[in-house]
C-alpha cells in the first residue's frame, strides 16, 4: 500500500533537527509506526519479547552507535522511557530517538515526565484533507495570517461526506470496501473491551455496562452533555446503575488508550471574557466509531429517521480536520460556550503567537447571517486576537462574505 503523506510528517522533520527524542502518541492504527519508521535507522518493537530482552540488556543503546532508534509500543516496557531520557542527557544528539505508543503506561507504573528531553506529538486518524482525491485550497496557515484569499470549488456532495465519515480516517482501511471497514471497526471496538483495556490493567467486569456507556458517549458527540447525563443515557430506566466512580474509570481508561478525544473549553488566561463554561465537548477518536456503536447504517444517515445524527457527525469530521491542521502548525483547538448558553463558537484554533481563527461548522451549503452571529460577537470581544472567522460547510464553493467571514466547504480546508 502506498504511503499517504500526513500533516505530522512536517512536524517530525522539523523537530527531529532539534529534539533528542520525540514520542508520537495516538490511538491504534492511525499510522504512527509508518510515519516514524521512515525516519529511523533502527527498530525495536517492544510487543516482541526478543526486542524487550535486547533493550533490557542494553539500556544505554550502546549497540546502536549512530542513527535514529525507533522504539515501537514503548508502553509495553515503561522503563524504556527512562532509558531514553537518560540517553538524551548522555548523548545530546538531535533526532536520536523516536517512540510510538497507543496507550499511556498503566497507573502505578513510575516514569519520569521526560520534560525537556522527550517531546510528545499527537497523531490522529486522517483529516479529510489527508485522504486521497481531496484537494484543499484554503489553509489554516494562511487563515492565521489574516484576510487570506478564499477561493476554490469542490464537487463533493452530502453523500460523499457521509461516506468519508463511515470509512474512517484509519489509513489501513483506505482501500477496503465499506462492508469490510464495518467489520474492522466492530472488531476494533471488541478489542478495546476484551484486550486493550485489560492490557492497561483494567479488568472489565461488566462488559455490557462499558459498551452501554460507550454508546451513550457516542450519542453525545459534539455536545457538552454532563457525565451524569451520559451515565443516565447509558442506563435508561435502570435503578441499579453503575456507580459514578465506575463511569469515571471508563472515561479515564478510554482516554489512556486515546479512544476519547475531548475538545477542551476555551480558558486562556489573557481572555477578558467572563462567564465561560468549562465542560469539554465530547468526541471519539474517529466519527466512524459513532456509527458503529450506535448501529446507524451509513446509507440511511440522510433519511429522516437518522438525520439528527448527521450534524454532530459532520462537526466531528470537521473537528478532526481542524485539530490535525492546527497541530501541524504547533497550535491547538478549543471550543467556547458561555454558561448561560447565549454564545457558542464550535472551534477556536490558536497558533503559537496567540492568533485565533474562530470557526463554526454548519451542515448546509447556504450560510445565513444567523450562522455567523457568534463569530462576530467573539471578534467584537477580542478584536486584536481573532484574525479570521470561518464557517465550514457542505457547499461547493469557497468565498468570503461581505462581512469578512470566510465560507469554506470542508473538502477545501487544509493545513
Buried (B, 14 or more C-beta within 10 A) or exposed (E): EEEBEBBBBEBBEEBBEEBBBBBBBBBBBBBBBBBBBEBBEBBBBBEEEEBBEEBEEEBEBEEBEEEBBBBBBBBBBBBBBBBBBBBBEEBEBBBBBBBBBBBBBBEEEEBEEBEEBBBEBBBBBBBBBBBEEBEBBBBBBBBBEEEBEBEBEBEBEBEBBBBBBBBBBBBBBBEBEEEEBBEBBEEBBEEBBEEBBEBBEBEBEEEEBBBBBBBBBBBBBBBBBEBEEBBBBBBEEEEEBBEEEBBEBBBEBBEBBBBBBBBEBBEBEEBEBEEBBEBBBBBBBBBBBBBBBBEBEBEEBEEEEBEEBBBBBBBBBBBBBBBBBBBBBEBBBBBBBBEEEEBBBBBBBBBEEEBBBBBBBBBBBEBEEEBBEBBBBBBEEBEEBBBBBBBBBBBBBBBBBEEEBBBBBBBBBBB
